[in-house]
Structures are given as C-alpha cells and as structure tokens.
C-alpha cells in the first residue's frame, strides 16, 4: 500500500470504529435506563487496557463491568484479551460477564 492509501484506510477504520463504539454505547445506555441503572458513557481512544484502567483509577470507579466472548486458548494467545488484561492490571473490582453476541435490531 502507498502512504496515501494507508492514511485513507486508517481514517476509514477509525470512522467505522467510532460508529460501532457509538452504537454499543447507545445500546448500553438504553439497557441501563430501562432497568433503572445509572450509566455514564465515555468513549476513549488509545490502548483499551490502559485507557480502561486509567479511567477507573482517575474517576473513582467502584466496579468495572466487562464482557467476554469466551475465546479459546489459541485465540487469546494470538490476539490477547482486553478483559483478561484489565482483570490482571486493575486495582478496582472487575465483573466479567460472559454472553452471546448482540445482534443489531434486538
């Protein structure tokens, strides 16, 4: 790829991730409100593990709730696990919720 294509690809990928992040955040907000749970939405950029742990520490968060997709050992070794690394690095309590993938429209 040429540098201009790399930049275009990076920009398109970032835009797509922002869209997906906003959709996921909206889903969590709506689900929380429907069950009278207070939800404060924040979208951060950077290394997911670093950003989650740092945000929790700086904002006096009591509990970090994270999902897991139940990857097998080889998948975790190859691509890592954000949840697993947050559990290992955070000084805060972390609740890990295992669940199915949420399909759009449900």
N, C-alpha and C positions, 0 to 999 in steps of 0.2 A: 504494500500500500504506500501511496505517496503521502507526504506530510499533510497535504490539504485533505486527503481522504481520511487520514487518521483523526484530524480535528473534526471533520464532519461526522464521522462515526461516533466519536466521543460525545459530541454535542447531542446527537440523536439518542444515544444511550442514556445520557443524563436526563434528557427530557422525558424519556419513557419511564425511567426510574422515579422521577418526580411525580408523574401521573399515577403510577402504581402505588407510590407512597401515600399520595393524597386519597386514593380510593380505599386503601387499607385503613388509613386514619379515620376517614368518614365512617367506615363500617364499624370500627371500634367505638367511636363517639356515639353513633346511633344505638348500638347494642347496649352500651353503658347507660345511656339516658333511658332506654326502655326498661331497664331493671333498677333505676334509681341509684346508679353507681356514678360517682364523680369521676370524670375523665378530663384530663388536660392534655391536649395534643401538642406534640412538638416533633418537628422533622429536622434532623441534624445531618450534616454532611461530614464524611470522614470515615475512619476505620470504625465499623459498627461496635466492636467490643470496647474500644477506647471511649467512644462517644457515649455509650450507654453507661458505662461505669463512672466516667467523669461527671455526667449529668446527674446521676443518682447521688454522688458524693456532694456536689456543689449545691444541690437543691433540696437537701434533707429529705430524700425519698425514703419511705419506710420499707417498701416492698417493690421489687422488680418482678413483673409477670412477663414470662416469655413462652412462646410456643416452640414446639419441636416437631419435626416431620418424621422422626424415627428412622433416620438414615442408618444403613448398616455400617459395620466397622470400616470397610474399604472406602465407602463414600466419605465418611468422616475424616479418614486419613488423607484422602486426596483433596478434599475441598474444605475441610475443617468444619467446626460447628460454632457459630456465634454464641448460641445458648450455652454450650458446654464451657466455652472460654469465659463468658460472663460469670457463670457459676463459680469457676475457679478463681477469678480475679476480684470479684466484688466483695466488699466488706458488708454490704447490705444483704438482707434476705432475698432469695430469688425463688419464685414459684414457677416451676416448669409445667406447662400444660401440653399434653400430647393430644393431637386431634387430627381430623381429616382435613384435607384441603377444602377451603371455602370456594364454592363455585359462584361466579357472578350471577346476580339475579335471585339468589336465595337468601 
